[in-house]
Amino acid sequence: MFRTILASLCMISATFSSLPSALADEPAKPIRIGMIGLDTSHCLAFVDLLNKGGADPALAGCKVILVYPKGSPDIESSVKRVPEYTEKIKAMGVEVIDDLDAMIAQVDAVLLETNDGRPHLEQVLPVLKAKKPVFIDKPIAGSLVDTIAIFELAKHYKTPVFSSSSLRFSNGAQAIRGGSIGDVMGCDTYSPCSLEPTHPDLFWYGIHGCETLFTIMGPGVETVVRTQTPDFDLVTGTWNKGRIGTFRGIRSGSSGYGGTAFGTKGIAPAGQYDGYKPLVVEIVKFFRSGQPPVSAEETTDLYAFMEAADESKRRGFVPVKVADVKAVAAEAAAKKVAELIK
């Protein structure tokens, strides 16, 4: 079962890239976008970029028209933000709607922005059934189990989906991925890493530095070991071909986003935060083409790395095989998917 699910995850990107898409056939056609969730600053920033895109050819024709303002009942930041952001989004000319199915029916594509990853599987399911391309903001889910289930359901319903932190599309990280320092031999990244008790430790904010790490290293992580103090995390992964990548999570002192990548032809900064626009440009390309810019395999590996970091902690900070973590999650995901597609 585990091998079957992993094989299907690797095939998802190829499946989506061959999908016939009206959005791909008519790239100039206006795209009506619906948004789920209104409890993260990304909501306002994305609407500002898209709805004011105007003459920018990378964004023109894509507009957020409806928002379903779902938040989280037990995360304080979400509870506080939804009322405030609801008024702000209305002032930006976007209609707020309380019927998710009605919203999905009126749009061409969806941004799933709920800050809480736990309800993402439930929220994305009707979008997948409606075959509307969907971008799922970080974290893609509140567990590795739900991450795998979402990709399996996307494949089942033949609906394009991808998830990413904005850090993935920084100029520095993309240049390294494109070969600017030759083959990547290793990478050390860092980012803020505040914790949220309802999520695995790195899912909440450490995802940003981990996303940079995987942008540069790619999939193929094999083992993970973690060290933690109250103020810091250090997670070390061993990749195929003996490559080593690390993530430092910062909760005290000076912070920021960045790192160092080591290649066969040079050493370079891993890339810093370049704002939201590079990500939004990629989302628009995705909505127009139906082709995810990040594979299901790589995203699954990323979340398995973060889940394995928690497993290492649970076992007393010992090395953990990522394949074992994936196997347990894949089995549970298969059961969820079977129930949902009955």
HELIX and SHEET records of a PDB file:
HELIX    1   1 PHE A    2  SER A   17  1                                  16    
HELIX    2   2 ALA A   22  ASP A   25  1                                   4    
HELIX    3   3 SER A   41  ASN A   51  1                                  11    
HELIX    4   4 GLU A   76  ALA A   91  1                                  16    
HELIX    5   5 LEU A  100  ALA A  105  1                                   6    
HELIX    6   6 HIS A  120  LYS A  129  1                                  10    
HELIX    7   7 LEU A  144  TYR A  157  1                                  14    
HELIX    8   8 SER A  166  PHE A  169  5                                   4    
HELIX    9   9 ASN A  171  ARG A  177  1                                   7    
HELIX   10  10 ASP A  201  TRP A  204  1                                   4    
HELIX   11  11 ILE A  207  MET A  217  1                                  11    
HELIX   12  12 ASN A  240  GLY A  242  5                                   3    
HELIX   13  13 LYS A  277  SER A  289  1                                  13    
HELIX   14  14 ALA A  296  ARG A  314  1                                  19    
HELIX   15  15 VAL A  322  LEU A  340  1                                  19    
SHEET    1   A 6 GLU A  95  VAL A  96  0                                        
SHEET    2   A 6 CYS A  62  TYR A  68  1                                        
SHEET    3   A 6 ILE A  31  ILE A  36  1                                        
SHEET    4   A 6 ALA A 109  LEU A 112  1                                        
SHEET    5   A 6 VAL A 134  ASP A 137  1                                        
SHEET    6   A 6 VAL A 161  SER A 164  1                                        
SHEET    1   B 7 ILE A 267  PRO A 269  0                                        
SHEET    2   B 7 GLY A 258  GLY A 263 -1                                        
SHEET    3   B 7 VAL A 184  PRO A 192 -1                                        
SHEET    4   B 7 ILE A 244  ILE A 250  1                                        
SHEET    5   B 7 PHE A 232  TRP A 239 -1                                        
SHEET    6   B 7 VAL A 221  THR A 229 -1                                        
SHEET    7   B 7 VAL A 320  LYS A 321 -1                                        
END                                                                             
